[in-house]
Amino acid sequence: MAFIRKFKTGSGATGVQVCWKRGGEVVRTEHIGSANSEVGLEKLLKKAQKMIDEGKRSLFDLDDFNRKVEK
């Protein structure tokens, strides 16, 4: 399971990480970046969500579905 972690850095910025958990333990962490503004933070959060979404498998195989419908 992946989730986005926000935290305050020593300089007061907001850091963003993507963390993966397995069995209640964090097994991997990717640092996305840190931001000093709301606009910058939103960009980092979108980038983090995109990273999570790229790792997900589709619930349905639409290509397979379309091939069956065309027959």
Sequence and secondary structure as in RCSB ss.txt:
>XXXX:A:sequence
MAFIRKFKTGSGATGVQVCWKRGGEVVRTEHIGSANSEVGLEKLLKKAQKMIDEGKRSLFDLDDFNRKVEK
>XXXX:A:secstr
 EEEEEEE TTS EEEEEEEEETTEEEEEEEEEEESSHHHHHHHHHHHHHHHHHT   SS HHHHHHHHH 
